[in-house]
Amino acid sequence: MEIELTIDDDIAFELTELQKKEDKSFEQIVNKTLRRGLELKEYEAALKPFKVKAMNFGKVDDDINFDKISELIERIEGPWHR
């Protein structure tokens, strides 16, 4: 089947680079790339959405600053000695 297709310059450049690298015709490279894209679409559609379950770990002290990781570690593990 022949179809006329306008390809953006940046995409055409990437396809041309692949063509040189793989030493195949431009048509083969375009078909291979389209096949991979369609396979990826099918794969992504089969994936289940990632969900995070929240857990309640109890009350957190009001004086804890979660932006200061070193202080949190020291509070959990004790002072670090050299």
C-alpha positions in Angstrom: 0.0 0.0 0.0 1.4 3.4 -0.9 0.5 6.4 1.2 1.9 9.9 0.9 3.1 11.1 4.3 4.6 14.3 5.5 7.2 13.7 8.2 8.4 16.5 10.6 12.1 17.4 10.0 13.3 16.2 13.4 11.6 12.8 12.9 13.0 12.5 9.3 16.5 13.2 10.6 16.2 10.5 13.2 14.8 8.0 10.7 17.7 8.9 8.2 20.2 8.3 11.0 18.7 4.9 11.7 18.7 4.2 8.0 22.5 4.9 7.8 23.2 2.9 11.0 21.2 -0.2 10.1 21.9 0.0 6.3 18.3 -0.5 5.4 15.9 1.4 3.1 14.0 4.4 4.4 10.8 2.5 3.9 12.0 -0.5 6.0 13.1 1.9 8.8 9.7 3.7 8.8 7.8 0.5 8.9 10.0 -0.9 11.7 9.6 2.2 13.7 5.8 2.4 13.3 5.5 -1.3 14.2 7.5 -0.7 17.4 5.3 2.3 18.3 2.1 0.3 17.8 3.5 -2.6 19.8 4.4 -0.2 22.6 0.8 1.2 22.5 -0.6 -2.3 22.9 1.9 -3.0 25.8 1.0 0.2 27.6 -2.7 -0.5 27.2 -2.2 -3.9 28.9 -0.5 -2.4 31.9 -2.5 -1.9 35.1 -2.4 1.6 36.6 0.1 1.9 39.5 -1.7 2.6 42.7 -0.2 3.5 46.1 -2.0 2.4 49.3 -1.7 4.9 52.1 -0.9 3.6 55.5 -1.4 5.3 58.9 1.8 5.1 60.9 0.3 7.0 63.8 1.0 10.5 65.1 4.1 12.2 64.0 5.8 14.6 66.4 5.2 18.2 65.5 8.8 19.1 65.8 10.0 16.8 63.0 11.2 18.5 59.9 11.0 16.0 57.0 13.1 18.3 54.8 16.2 17.7 57.0 17.1 14.1 56.3 20.3 14.1 58.4 18.3 15.1 61.4 15.7 12.4 60.8 18.4 9.7 60.5 20.1 11.0 63.6 16.8 10.9 65.5 16.2 7.3 64.4 19.7 5.8 64.6 21.3 8.1 67.2 24.2 10.5 66.8 26.8 9.5 64.2 30.3 9.1 65.6 33.4 9.2 63.5 
